[in-house]
Amino acid sequence: RLWPGLKARFEKPEVQVTGRDIQDRLLFIQAIETVRCVEEGVLRSTTDANIGSMYGIGFPAWTGGALQYINQYGLKAFVARARVLAQRYGERFDPPALLLEKALGEEVF
């Protein structure tokens, strides 16, 4: 027997999440957390971050790692998309200060 309240909790939302949003939410949250680890000194190099993100948290190998993904996406474009995701899905997608600094300075990781 199923719990009677199940339908109320898992009804289809009025707005459907797009495939792009699903993919970006998965990749962006991991990439943002990787930047936070660099910011906090947990990771000391871009190489450590990229390899660690692939082997440690399962970031897709085709990206070259979390920071390489951000570099290839373009830091300014990544920040803009992260802000859109933050508006839709919460502050966990807000770009960290280090990412903002690098984007403003037109640097890469």
Summary of the structure (lengths in Angstrom):
residues: 109
radius of gyration: 16.4
end to end distance: 52.8
largest distance: 58.7
contacts: 286
relative contact order: 0.15
helix: 67%
strand: 0%
